[in-house]
Amino acid sequence: MEDEIKRWTAKRKGALVLEIIQGNKTVAEASRQFDLPPSELEDWVDQAKAGMENALRAKPEDVREQYERKLKDLQEAYGEAMLELRARKKLQSLLGEDEK
């Protein structure tokens, strides 16, 4: 791969992610070589793995279905966090503690 890449196309990202997944290159090595944050490379690897998993399903989800499922999961997590926050505030008020 070229060391100086001006634009990271999907094809270039895929080639680099494949090298990482195959163990030919570590995230740290790729990060140094291409001056990219390791977190960005790890996100690319996670996205690639999710895409592969979906592609190998008997009935793959389309992009919209994936987005809607992820949105639903996030909304549920947000709802749970809000319930916990409200419960903590209620407990604080019952115990007479000041809010911090």
Beta strands, then each sheet from edge to edge (+ up, - down):
end
